Amino acid sequence: MIKIAFFDTKEYDKTLFDKYNKDYGYEITYLESKLNSETAPLAKGYDVVCIFVNDVVDQRTIEILKECNVKLIALRCAGYNNVDMKHIPEGIQVVRVPAYSPYAVAEHTVALLLSIDRKIYKAYQRTKKYNFTLNGLLGFDIHGKTVGVIGTGKIGKVFCQIMKGFGTRILAYDMYPDEKAANQIGYEYVELPKLLQESDIISLHCPLTEDNYKMINLETISQMKDGVILLNTSRGKLIDTDSLIQKLGEGKIGGVGLDVYEDEEEYFLNDMSNSYMRDKDLSILLSMPNVVITSHQAFFTEEALNKIASDTCKNIKNIFTKGSSENEVKA
Ligand code: NAI
């Protein structure tokens, strides 16, 4: 029987994986710990480690997994920037779930945008306290604005489609432009500087790579329009947080919606409400009136969770029966 060490387990993971595992019969041990070099020895005796976005599979962790005779790292997410693919040795394979619901993430991005623009978070708190005034809630029409989309893969394209419905002009940047989709949906590919200069709203939908680490920094922000709204539902390390805080403070950036954060590992997806905030940058961002932060929840819909669980179970089966999977990640 295939034995799976399931790291960083949340209650909803257990519910969904137990449901789909009825068809596979894996022996799953649910662990609360995140996988990293300290917890990797827990994988001893298991064939598979199943991990999520904030598990850290660096060179040392991989060495320990190899010593433990783990054969498969099964990511139950799309991004795999947390696995040091360069150091994956022969005998260990890596699979992921490349697409579970681009709609979930794109729609959440729009939720962040509307929340910032129309100050929904402030209005919610006010009306709960029977304060029905409008001071400080002034927004702007999204219709007619220019939206810059960085990364037009599965999620970026759905986001473009939705924003098209708002009546916006959409500029996109991707190293691999999909002109057919651009024509069908109605957006235009431009070079990054033009996108930065002309967009009222900029949304990040590219994966984190060595090349785009902190691509949003003092230099790129200075090219943006005054009052730009920045949205990031991709990966936190695409944005240099110090630059973001500085430019928010100066008023250069008008508002920010983040579902991901540069150093999110300690806080995101965890209940830290009985603790105090040790992360100074996160504390500053949370204190800012024009910043809305959600805790890496863009993926979190019923449809996406079901697909994650079913595809992960299938990926594992394919590796152990056929030796390969269409969802295998290669270095
Ligand atoms: P995808 O692989 O379909 O598309 C990514 C696109 O980005 C590709 O077209 C690629 O050419 C482009 N790209 C790569 N580097 C770029 C760069 N430096 N500048 C501009 N474009 C670049 O990926 P998908 O499914 O659309 O997901 C995008 C990202 O969203 C994932 O890599 C992941 O980091 C993030 N994500 C976040 C979730 C959340 O819950 N917040 C859930 C799922 C994904």
Residues whose N, C-alpha, C, O or C-beta is under 5 A from the ligand:
A	BS01	NAI	A78 G79 P98 V105 I150 G151 T152 G153 K154 I155 G156 Y173 D174 M175 Y176 H205 C206 P207 L208 N212 T233 S234 R235 D259 H296 Q297 A298 F299
